[in-house]
Amino acid sequence: MLVLVNGRQMFRYSDASGHRASYASYCGHFYINWPLDGAATVFFAPHASHNRTTDVYPPHFPVRVDKCIQMVAGNVTSPSSSFKCAFAGRKQPGMWVLEYQPKGFPGAHGSRHLWNLMGGKVYEVDFLLARRLKDDDTPQDKAVTLQLPSKEVHQNWTLLVPKAEEDILLQALDCLPWSSMSWSIHRGLRDILVTYAKPTMDKYRASLAAKLKSAVREHSLSLVKNGWHPDFVYSSMSDIAANSVMAGEGNSGDSVRVVTAAALLLWNSDTHGGLDETRFWRHRTQESGHDDEDHLDVDAVIALTKLFVLEWSVDFDYQMYHDLPPDLLFR
């Protein structure tokens, strides 16, 4: 439930008196209280600001349960092929190398448990393992070097990405699922893909922002028909879409809804195919429109918008189930 509403942990505290935790979300605030020798109870307080008189956003939007589970488990799949690949989690400071392991997800440290709990088949999924380099290991030729946040505060870990594994990252970027909201996400997946794609995203960021700003202004009537408030559409929405893209990161679900709605104005399912798989990342220098940062085609807009959603997603501790009993009471 927390993953579906873009939940993120605000605090967590356990001592001899019991366990308490608080989670903010797009829909409201969750508070978990599990006193010693008592029942674990979840209290929910919806946002008072979300009502028909004050909310300028459409009252309804789709949430994809299966994709939410995939993203929090760090698993990316292709809708058109057998590609299924999970990502390693965040590591300790040091030098590591990314290693592709076909059907290696059963060896993952933690996310495989969540995948099993949700009914997934871990033996079908490949795995991008982060292996710590030893002093006598052979240096990786032509490997991309990524500086990623580590488990230690204000310290990075270094990840080397060989060419074969880089191709896997490109396919994973193209196969990111579409979402109208930011994800509660596996932090290893987010760290690796966002850091790897950032140079390309920064190259096209201004063009994407301008494209979405123009789309809102040219197709404002379509937005109003889809439930967006007219005053908001005509006065603010185009600027919010452009400025959110230019910001580079954030955690506002409202801004993500604005940007994704703007991108969908340019997309047609009959002409452009599905949203869950693009070709931009794998063929941006070969296909028309992908090598010109001033003229983005629709495939590029969708691919970059999906990365924008990743930039604005929030880390989620998928092992929180260790803190709680099998049965919870909701109030």
Disulfide bonds with the S-S distance in Angstrom:
none
